Amino acid sequence: GAQALAGVMGGADSAVSAGTRTVFLESAHFAPAAIMGVARRFGLHSDAAHRFERGVDPDLPERALQRATALLLAVCGGRAGPLQCTEWPGWTAPR
């Protein structure tokens, strides 16, 4: 099944536990209008949906991912895998 609804709600099945050995961090930017429609349609009102509906800095996800990775490694140890970046074709950030 689904692990999350992008920009709106995360899934309990993807939560970290004491037995977790591998973590995949996701950091993304979502279009405010798209999030607003999805949150309303499914009746899911979360802190994430609230933030994305109002718009966030499109440059923030990469910086946030780098910081979260550094904190995770500092606290838990381990090693970071490769950064995978996917962008919507033809999309340009609003200025």
C-alpha positions as CSV (number, residue, x, y, z in Angstrom):
1,G,0.0,0.0,0.0
2,A,0.9,3.7,0.0
3,Q,3.5,4.9,2.4
4,A,2.5,8.5,2.3
5,L,0.4,11.1,0.5
6,A,2.9,13.6,-0.9
7,G,3.1,16.8,1.2
8,V,0.0,15.9,3.3
9,M,0.4,12.8,5.4
10,G,3.1,10.2,6.3
11,G,2.4,6.5,6.8
12,A,2.7,4.6,10.2
13,D,4.2,1.6,8.4
14,S,7.2,3.7,7.4
15,A,8.0,4.9,10.9
16,V,11.5,4.2,12.4
17,S,11.7,1.7,15.2
18,A,14.5,0.1,17.3
19,G,14.9,-2.6,14.7
20,T,15.4,-0.2,11.8
21,R,18.6,-0.7,9.9
22,T,18.0,1.3,6.7
23,V,16.6,4.8,6.4
24,F,15.5,6.6,3.2
25,L,15.1,10.4,3.7
26,E,12.8,12.2,1.4
27,S,12.7,16.0,1.1
28,A,10.4,17.6,-1.5
29,H,8.7,20.8,-2.6
30,F,5.0,20.6,-3.6
31,A,2.8,23.1,-5.4
32,P,0.5,24.9,-2.9
33,A,-2.6,24.5,-5.0
34,A,-2.1,20.8,-5.5
35,I,-1.6,20.1,-1.8
36,M,-4.7,22.2,-0.9
37,G,-6.8,20.1,-3.2
38,V,-5.5,16.8,-2.1
39,A,-5.8,17.6,1.6
40,R,-9.4,18.7,1.2
41,R,-10.4,15.8,-1.0
42,F,-9.1,13.2,1.5
43,G,-10.0,15.2,4.7
44,L,-6.4,15.1,5.9
45,H,-5.3,18.2,7.6
46,S,-1.7,18.0,8.8
47,D,1.2,20.4,9.7
48,A,2.9,19.4,6.4
49,A,-0.2,20.2,4.4
50,H,-0.7,23.5,6.3
51,R,2.9,24.6,5.4
52,F,2.8,23.5,1.8
53,E,-0.6,25.1,1.1
54,R,1.0,28.5,2.1
55,G,4.1,27.9,0.0
56,V,7.7,27.2,1.1
57,D,11.1,28.1,-0.3
58,P,11.6,25.7,-3.3
59,D,15.4,25.7,-2.4
60,L,14.7,24.4,1.1
61,P,14.3,20.7,0.4
62,E,17.9,20.1,-0.6
63,R,19.4,22.1,2.3
64,A,17.0,20.3,4.7
65,L,18.0,16.9,3.4
66,Q,21.7,17.7,3.8
67,R,21.1,18.8,7.4
68,A,18.9,15.9,8.3
69,T,21.5,13.5,6.9
70,A,24.2,15.1,8.9
71,L,22.2,15.0,12.2
72,L,21.2,11.3,11.6
73,L,24.8,10.3,11.0
74,A,26.0,12.3,14.0
75,V,23.4,10.7,16.4
76,C,23.1,7.2,14.9
77,G,26.3,6.6,12.9
78,G,26.2,4.7,9.7
79,R,26.9,6.0,6.2
80,A,25.0,8.1,3.7
81,G,24.1,6.7,0.3
82,P,23.9,8.7,-2.9
83,L,21.6,11.7,-3.3
84,Q,18.9,11.1,-5.8
85,C,17.3,14.2,-7.2
86,T,14.2,14.2,-9.4
87,E,12.7,17.4,-10.8
88,W,9.4,17.9,-12.6
89,P,10.2,18.5,-16.3
90,G,9.8,22.1,-17.3
91,W,9.1,23.3,-13.8
92,T,10.8,26.5,-12.6
93,A,10.7,27.9,-9.1
94,P,8.7,31.1,-8.6
95,R,10.8,34.1,-7.8
